[in-house]
Amino acid sequence: MDHLRHADLVRQFASCSVVVLGDLMMDEYLWGRATRISPESPVMVVEVDRETSVPGGAANVVNNLLSLGARVAVAGVVGEDEAGQALVAALRERGAEVSGIVVDSGRPTTRKTRIVAHHQQVMRVDRERAAAIEPALESRVMSSLRRLLDSADALVVSDYSKGVVTPGVARYAVDAGRAAGRIVTANPKPRSADSLRGASLVQLNEAETEAATGGVPFASEHDLEARAMDLARRLQVEALVVTRGARGLSLYGAAGACRIPARPVEVYDVAGAGDTVISALTLALACGADIREAGDLANHAAACVVRKLGVATVTPQELLDDWDQSGQ
């Protein structure tokens, strides 16, 4: 893909509208200093200096899409609690359409609280109910999704196994999205991948691909390719994208197999990079890119985001600048 084509795709992002369906959560951070060992138990005492929180899980996909310039609507579930109110408010403030978020008084908003001392995470506390949502709530989520798809170009299903993307919701999402002529991409957990059969694209990391193809470690690159191609056929997707960290991305589908090497950059933090990749892939496909072009663009987006500390996002200008710096 040449510079002009890359720039044209990136500039089209602002005209795209995307629905994100998935497990919404709040990522919380307690920042402080480990000052001593507790006299009550042999654990560190962390004196907290400050607290921060950011939307996480599927909401991080929302953040990435917004940062790339797209219009975004959200379908998901939060609890009837302070964390849920804060999460919805944060997404609304960033510019997302939040009318598709359903409030459930019977489950808490998922919260991941990380305790960080001297810039090193020392503990994570999870507060959640990961059981599947009730049938009545499934119906409300599907109703929201049906309404939001009317004005969308694409749908991203972001499954963190926290109960929202049930087999029924997943099946409905793919069927409704494809029937409406929308691009449907998904970043599922291995056990829910088959529920998303027929999506345009499914993204997994290498460990997830291994789990989804029998759980036996890959014996070789050839073994990975053979099993990934079988999985792509089983899922009936146009493309299976496998993210491979320092080895870049591999694409599998009707056009065969293709590996896109990672950009040689200094990596500071890989947290959230998968959300950046699925966001860039989705927007590129919605703008008319073929799968190789979408993979190239997503690879550059990943190179931008891993150079930042913490869960981060990428802007269109950063994508354009990174392409220029790569000399392509």
Secondary structure, 3 states (H helix, E strand, C coil): CCHHHHHHHHHHHHHCEEEEEECEEEEEEEEEEEEEECCCCCCEEEEEEEEEEEEEEHHHHHHHHHHCCCEEEEEEEEECCHHHHHHHHHHHHHCCEEEEEEEECCCCCEEEEEEEECCEEEEEEEECCCCCCCHHHHHHHHHHHHHHHCCCCEEEEECCCCCCCCHHHHHHHHHHHHHCCCEEEEECCHHHHHHHCCCCEEEEEHHHHHHHCCCCCCCCHHHHHHHHHHHHHHHCCCEEEEECHHHCEEEEECCEEEEECCCCCCCCCCCCHHHHHHHHHHHHHHCCCCHHHHHHHHHHHHHHHCCCCCCCCCCHHHHHHHHHHHCC
